[in-house]
Amino acid sequence: MKRLAATAATVAALLVTSTATATAATGSPEIEPGEHAFVDVTAATLWVEPDTARERDEPSLTNPVDLQQWNENMSETEPRRWLTGKLETQAVLGSEVEVTEISGDWAHVLVLDQPTPRNDGGYPGWLPVRQLVQSQQFRWQREHLRWAQVTDNKTWLTESPAGGRQQRVSFNTRLPVLATTPSELLLALPDNSRAWLDRSSAEVYAPWEKPDTPTGEDLVNTGRQFLGLRYLWAGVSGFGFDCSGFTYSIYRAHGVTIPRDADAQAERGRDVATTDLQSGDLLFFAQPGGTGFVHHVGMYIGDGKMIHAPNASTTVEIVDWQEWDVDDEFAGAKRIL
């Protein structure tokens, strides 16, 4: 993984070059079905149906969003459990979506980088139109410039290297790099604005690069940084995960794409016997006896333990997986790497 530096003169040159070369934004006031767009908020939450959110969900529906406040609005278990079956997934800032339908202030989209057998185009769901933007400039920047991937659970974009908080961003957010200094990255945002990020909060890659192929221990170490994070149904960000959102996100952070949901993840990789488990293997759970629909996934970390995001009443935790499986739901293990 590469860290890139530049002098002040190089920063200035890169700013001029990126501005002169990038294609202008579309400026289209409306997004139509069939078009592609980009998520313009920290993390957009996709719903099964539009206009079903509660008043306490309002901080997740705005632009900008306030996911910290949304979490605080669901500090008790039942308001959080209410989301089960009502949300589909989330998509972090800069994610590309295909718009398939518009209904009032809501758009039905497919999240391109979240594979699912439900739709070949990506993971489906509804989100407020206000959380999307179109930009040919941002598309060009994504395709041609170096890109940064946020490695902190969550961190701040700032207005200048000196500070001035502008927007909070999540783990796994990927944005084009316009310029670098020894301590900061200047990033392009989907709305064609720019912001600075502390370079210790991200890894930087060339346009054609991917993160290095991980080991199982790499995956486990990344997962451990979220211990204690509250479960969130449909979550794929540093503000909360569900079980498969957690495993999907950890693998994605290391350049490995797996399906978004547990049942589809269970169809990937190679079968592994319980006597041969290695760090990074995925453990799946279905109905008692290990049959039927796979509803849960965790990641094996060694010593008979797994790390997982169990349910709305808990946080990301490490457990002895066999002791945790009190209903004998274990349905098999898979090795992805």
Helices and strands as residue ranges (DSSP letters): H 8-21, E 36-39, E 43-47, G 55-60, H 67-73, H 77-81, E 87-92, E 96-103, E 106-111, E 123-128, G 129-131, E 132-133, H 136-144, E 147-150, E 154-160, E 163-170, E 174-180, E 184-188, E 194-198, G 199-201, E 202-205, H 216-224, E 236-237, E 240-241, H 243-253, H 262-265, E 270-272, G 274-276, E 282-287, E 291-302, E 305-308, E 317-320, H 321-324, E 330-335
